[in-house]
């Protein structure tokens, strides 16, 4: 969950610190009047179709934190959340016409739940109520809306918050975002920890409002290290009820392959048919070298049958920077299955621990097209082009070069496999 700025921990800070069974902060319950204090609930909504259109999913879960004195509620879940105003005449039955959103889904269908109104009645450690809203269901480019009414049932929040990763970084330059299972106070924190123990604070994703909340975290603008695995430590995630999982396993995020130091010899010392930094060393088979006896191939496997996910050959190497070097220079040819070959992918150059910097996504290629053959597959390659890329201002003696090919889509409009032949990589 994401925590609100300057908000006190509900029930203390820690799973075992809750003093009362109602998920609150120990404030007394007056059965003759309002329920005092802040209270956090895990809520299950049972959804009912409101129209003859597509039905909503049967249930949805979210977190609701209510403050009867301030007449505010924090509501949301799975990377979404908002602070909404409440009205009440007795301090127990609370109403809101301000909306909030709950994320959800995953897999082939994405779900999103927009709650427009709700009314809940608080009792000893529980709540019950109703709500209205719309579920949005998307699969590919199709989005269906399913209006609903809902029956709400809640219990005191005793669930420790966690983070969910949708997609993972594939190289040290890649950015990533993590969504929180529930809205969290701004005191919540998360760290990225390398296998050797080095840690980096992640950047909280804030939702502004009467009470700011955290709904997730992202990687700061820094190049991570090749050859390291990374986990996200969750022991700093505390929710409004004071729940925190201090003994659980961290979230394993990614492990980056090592980036070998490559001599500036045009890859002539590399062994044909092997890999260097993940890229395929080619020397006539299956593709010709640009110059000399060897080049590197970066991209997707060109003779992969249609409708099958193509294996990828990325590139990650280090280059030794000498005093006065300000530019990365290399030669390339774009290669694919079309008569106008191009390359889909990104190129980064930088220093581990330095700023990520912009990625290069354009690989211009004009001039004559050569027809090649891999097995029974006809391949097309553009004439060689030289590219010069300025080194970042914070470049160190050890420069990291990464070229990441895009994964071909496997839909109706399948992107054909594309590749890049690279040679004569050097700093000058």
C-alpha positions in Angstrom: 0.0 0.0 0.0 1.1 3.6 -0.5 1.2 5.7 2.6 0.0 9.2 3.0 2.3 12.0 3.8 2.6 12.9 7.5 -0.1 10.4 8.3 0.3 8.4 11.5 0.7 4.6 11.4 -2.6 3.0 12.1 -2.4 0.7 15.0 1.4 1.3 15.4 4.2 0.6 13.0 4.5 -3.2 12.5 2.3 -6.2 12.0 2.2 -7.1 15.7 1.7 -3.5 17.0 -2.0 -3.2 16.3 -3.7 -2.4 19.6 -7.3 -2.9 18.7 -9.2 -5.4 16.6 -10.7 -2.8 14.4 -7.6 -2.0 12.4 -7.5 1.5 13.9 -5.2 3.5 16.0 -6.6 2.5 19.4 -9.2 5.3 19.4 -12.3 4.2 21.4 -15.5 3.3 19.7 -18.5 5.1 21.0 -21.6 3.0 20.3 -23.8 6.0 21.0 -22.1 8.1 18.4 -19.3 8.2 15.8 -16.6 5.7 15.4 -13.5 7.8 16.2 -10.1 7.7 14.6 -8.6 6.3 11.5 -9.4 2.7 10.4 -8.0 0.6 7.5 -10.0 -2.2 5.9 -9.4 -4.9 3.3 -12.6 -4.7 1.2 -14.1 -7.3 -1.1 -16.6 -6.0 -3.6 -19.1 -8.5 -5.1 -20.0 -7.0 -8.5 -23.4 -7.2 -10.2 -24.1 -6.2 -13.8 -26.0 -2.9 -14.1 -26.9 -3.3 -17.7 -27.4 -5.9 -20.4 -23.9 -5.4 -21.7 -20.8 -7.4 -20.9 -20.8 -8.6 -17.2 -18.1 -7.3 -14.8 -15.8 -9.7 -13.1 -17.5 -11.4 -10.1 -15.3 -9.7 -7.4 -12.8 -7.0 -6.9 -10.6 -6.2 -3.8 -9.3 -2.9 -2.6 -8.1 -1.0 0.5 -10.2 1.6 2.2 -8.8 3.9 5.0 -11.4 6.1 6.6 -10.9 9.1 9.0 -14.3 10.0 10.4 -13.0 13.2 12.1 -11.4 14.6 8.9 -14.2 13.1 6.8 -11.7 11.7 4.3 -11.0 8.3 2.9 -8.0 6.9 1.0 -9.1 4.2 -1.4 -7.5 2.1 -4.2 -5.3 -0.8 -5.0 -2.9 -2.3 -7.5 -1.1 0.9 -8.4 -4.1 3.2 -8.2 -5.5 5.3 -5.4 -7.1 8.6 -4.4 -8.1 10.6 -1.3 -11.8 11.3 -1.4 -14.2 13.4 0.7 -16.8 11.8 2.9 -20.1 12.9 4.3 -21.7 11.5 7.4 -24.5 12.4 9.8 -23.6 9.9 12.6 -19.9 9.1 12.2 -20.6 5.5 11.3 -22.3 5.6 7.9 -20.0 7.3 5.4 -20.8 8.3 1.9 -18.8 9.6 -1.1 -19.6 10.7 -4.6 -15.9 11.3 -5.4 -14.4 8.6 -7.6 -11.4 6.3 -7.1 -9.8 3.6 -9.3 -8.5 0.1 -8.6 -6.1 -1.6 -10.9 -6.1 -5.2 -11.7 -5.9 -7.9 -14.3 -2.8 -9.2 -15.9 -2.3 -11.9 -18.4 -4.3 -11.6 -21.6 -7.0 -9.4 -20.2 -6.4 -6.2 -18.3 -9.0 -5.0 -15.8 -9.6 -1.5 -14.3 -12.3 -0.6 -11.8 -13.7 2.9 -11.5 -15.8 3.4 -8.4 -18.1 6.4 -8.7 -20.0 6.4 -5.4 -20.0 4.3 -2.2 -21.7 4.1 1.1 -20.3 2.1 4.0 -21.3 1.5 7.6 -18.6 0.8 10.2 -18.9 -1.6 13.0 -16.5 -3.3 15.4 -13.5 -4.2 13.1 -15.6 -4.5 9.9 -17.7 -2.5 7.4 -20.5 -3.2 5.0 -22.0 -1.2 2.2 -22.7 -0.6 -1.4 -21.0 1.1 -4.4 -21.5 1.9 -8.1 -19.0 2.1 -10.9 -17.7 0.7 -14.1 -15.2 -2.1 -14.9 -13.1 -1.6 -18.0 -11.9 -4.9 -19.6 -9.3 -4.7 -22.4 -7.8 -7.5 -24.5 -5.5 -6.2 -27.2 -7.1 -3.1 -28.8 -10.6 -4.0 -27.7 -12.0 -2.3 -24.5 -15.3 -3.3 -23.0 -17.1 -1.3 -20.3 -19.2 -3.1 -17.7 -21.3 -0.8 -15.4 -21.9 -2.4 -12.0 -23.4 -2.1 -8.6 -21.5 -3.7 -5.8 -22.0 -5.1 -2.3 -19.0 -4.3 -0.1 -17.7 -6.3 2.9 -14.6 -5.2 4.8 -12.4 -6.5 7.6 -9.6 -4.9 9.5 -6.5 -4.6 7.3 -3.9 -7.1 8.6 -2.3 -7.7 5.2 1.3 -6.5 4.7 1.7 -4.4 1.5 3.8 -5.7 -1.4 5.0 -4.6 -4.8 4.1 -6.1 -8.2 6.3 -6.0 -11.2 4.7 -5.8 -14.7 7.6 -6.5 -17.0 11.2 -6.6 -16.0 14.3 -4.8 -17.1 16.5 -6.7 -19.6 19.7 -4.6 -19.4 21.3 -2.1 -17.0 19.8 0.9 -18.9 16.2 -0.2 -18.9 13.7 1.7 -16.7 11.0 -0.1 -14.8 8.1 0.6 -12.5 6.6 -1.4 -9.6 3.0 -1.0 -8.5 1.9 -1.2 -4.8 -0.7 -3.6 -3.8 -2.5 -0.8 -1.9 -2.2 2.9 -1.3 0.7 3.7 1.1 1.8 6.7 3.2 4.6 8.8 2.0 6.8 7.2 4.7 6.9 4.0 2.7 10.1 3.2 0.9 11.7 0.5 -1.3 15.3 -0.3 -2.2 16.9 -2.0 -5.1 19.6 -4.3 -3.8 22.4 -5.9 -6.0 23.7 -9.4 -5.3 26.8 -7.8 -3.7 24.7 -5.8 -1.3 24.9 -2.4 -3.0 21.6 -0.6 -2.6 19.7 2.2 -4.5 16.6 3.9 -3.2 13.7 3.6 -5.6 11.6 6.7 -6.6 8.1 6.8 -5.1 5.1 7.4 -7.5 3.0 10.0 -5.7 -0.7 10.8 -6.1 -1.4 14.3 -4.8 -4.5 15.2 -2.9 -5.7 16.3 0.6 -3.5 13.4 1.8 -0.7 12.5 -0.7 -0.2 8.8 -1.2 2.3 6.4 -2.8 1.0 4.0 -5.4 4.3 2.5 -6.6 8.0 3.0 -7.3 10.3 3.3 -10.2 14.0 3.1 -11.0 16.0 6.3 -10.6 17.9 7.7 -13.6 21.0 5.6 -13.1 22.7 2.9 -15.1 22.8 -0.4 -13.1 25.7 -2.8 -13.3 26.1 -5.7 -15.7 26.8 -9.1 -14.3 24.6 -8.4 -11.2 21.3 -9.7 -10.1 18.8 -7.3 -8.4 16.1 -7.7 -5.8 13.6 -5.2 -4.3 13.7 -5.1 -0.5 10.2 -4.8 0.9 11.0 -4.2 4.6 10.4 -0.4 4.1 6.8 -0.8 2.9 4.5 0.2 5.7 0.8 0.7 5.1 -1.8 2.9 6.9 -2.6 0.1 9.4 1.1 -0.2 10.3 1.5 -3.6 8.5 5.0 -4.4 7.2 6.6 -7.6 6.2 10.1 -7.5 7.7 10.8 -11.2 7.3 9.5 -12.0 3.8 11.5 -12.7 0.7 12.5 -9.7 -1.4 11.1 -9.4 -4.9 13.6 -10.9 -7.4 13.6 -8.4 -10.3 16.3 -9.2 -12.8 19.8 -10.7 -13.4 21.9 -9.0 -16.1 24.5 -10.9 -18.1 28.1 -9.8 -17.7 29.4 -7.4 -20.3 32.9 -8.4 -21.4 35.7 -5.9 -22.2 36.0 -5.9 -26.0 39.2 -5.0 -27.7 38.9 -2.4 -30.5 40.0 -4.8 -33.2 36.8 -5.0 -35.2 35.9 -8.3 -33.4 38.7 -10.1 -35.4 39.8 -11.9 -32.2 36.3 -13.2 -31.6 35.5 -16.8 -32.5 33.0 -17.2 -35.4 29.8 -19.0 -34.3 30.2 -18.1 -30.7 28.6 -15.2 -28.8 30.2 -12.0 -27.5 28.2 -10.1 -25.0 25.1 -11.9 -26.1 25.6 -11.0 -29.8 26.4 -13.7 -32.4 29.8 -13.6 -34.0 29.4 -14.0 -37.8 32.0 -14.7 -40.5 30.2 -15.7 -43.7 27.8 -18.1 -41.9 25.1 -17.4 -41.5 25.8 -13.8 -42.5 28.9 -12.1 -44.0 31.1 -9.8 -42.0 31.0 -6.1 -42.8 34.8 -6.0 -42.9 37.7 -8.4 -42.1 36.7 -11.8 -41.0 34.1 -11.2 -38.2 31.2 -8.9 -37.3 28.5 -9.1 -34.6 24.9 -9.8 -35.3 22.3 -8.2 -32.9 18.6 -8.8 -33.4 16.1 -11.6 -33.7 16.8 -15.0 -35.3 16.0 -14.2 -39.0 14.9 -17.7 -40.1 12.3 -18.2 -37.3 9.0 -19.5 -38.7 6.1 -17.0 -38.7 4.0 -17.1 -35.5 6.9 -18.4 -33.4 8.7 -16.2 -30.8 12.2 -15.5 -32.3 15.3 -15.9 -30.1 17.0 -12.6 -29.5 20.7 -11.7 -29.7 21.3 -8.6 -27.6 24.7 -6.9 -27.2 26.3 -5.8 -24.0 30.1 -5.0 -24.0 32.5 -2.7 -22.2 35.0 -0.5 -23.9 38.2 1.0 -22.4 38.1 4.8 -22.6 41.4 6.6 -23.1 42.0 10.2 -22.1 40.5 12.5 -24.7 37.9 10.0 -26.0 34.6 11.7 -26.5 32.8 9.7 -29.2 31.6 6.1 -29.8 32.0 5.2 -33.5 30.8 2.0 -35.2 29.7 0.6 -38.6 26.5 -1.2 -39.1 24.2 -2.8 -41.7 20.4 -3.2 -41.2 19.1 -6.7 -42.0 15.6 -8.2 -42.2 13.2 -10.1 -44.4 11.8 -7.2 -46.3 13.3 -5.4 -49.4 13.6 -2.2 -47.3 15.5 -3.6 -44.3 15.5 -1.7 -41.0 16.3 -2.5 -37.4 13.9 -2.2 -34.5 15.8 -1.7 -31.2 17.5 0.7 -28.9 21.2 1.6 -28.3 22.6 3.1 -25.1 26.1 4.1 -24.1 27.1 5.3 -20.7 28.8 4.6 -17.4 27.6 2.2 -14.7 26.4 4.4 -11.9 26.0 7.4 -14.2 22.9 8.9 -15.7 20.9 6.7 -18.2 20.8 9.3 -20.9 18.7 9.1 -24.1 18.5 5.9 -26.1 19.1 5.8 -29.8 16.2 4.3 -31.7 16.9 5.4 -35.3 19.4 3.5 -37.4 19.2 5.3 -40.8 20.1 3.1 -43.8 20.0 4.1 -47.4 21.8 2.9 -50.5 22.0 -0.5 -52.3 20.2 -3.6 -50.9 22.0 -6.9 -51.1 20.1 -10.2 -51.2 21.4 -12.9 -48.9 20.3 -16.4 -48.0 20.1 -18.3 -44.7 19.1 -21.8 -45.4 16.0 -21.5 -47.5 15.2 -18.0 -46.2 15.9 -14.9 -48.4 17.4 -12.0 -46.3 18.0 -8.4 -47.3 20.8 -6.2 -46.1 21.5 -2.5 -46.6 24.9 -1.0 -47.4 27.2 -0.3 -44.4 26.7 3.0 -42.6 28.9 4.6 -39.9 27.4 6.2 -36.8 29.0 8.5 -34.3 27.5 8.9 -30.8 28.8 11.4 -28.3 29.8 9.9 -24.9 27.9 11.3 -21.9 29.6 13.9 -19.7 29.8 11.4 -16.8 31.5 8.7 -18.9 34.2 6.9 -16.9 37.2 4.9 -18.0 34.9 1.9 -18.5 32.1 2.6 -21.0 29.1 0.3 -21.3 27.5 -0.2 -24.7 24.1 -2.0 -24.9 22.0 -2.7 -28.0 18.6 -4.2 -27.2 16.6 -5.6 -30.1 12.8 -5.2 -29.9 10.8 -8.4 -29.5 8.8 -9.2 -32.6 5.0 -9.1 -32.0 3.1 -12.3 -32.8 -0.3 -10.8 -33.6 -2.1 -10.6 -36.9 0.2 -7.8 -38.0 3.4 -9.6 -37.0 6.5 -7.5 -37.1 9.1 -9.5 -39.1 12.4 -10.3 -37.4 15.0 -7.5 -37.8 18.7 -7.3 -37.1 21.8 -5.3 -37.1 25.3 -6.3 -38.2 27.9 -4.3 -36.2 31.6 -3.9 -36.8 34.6 -1.7 -36.0 33.3 -0.4 -32.6 35.7 2.0 -31.1 36.1 5.1 -28.8 37.9 8.1 -30.1 
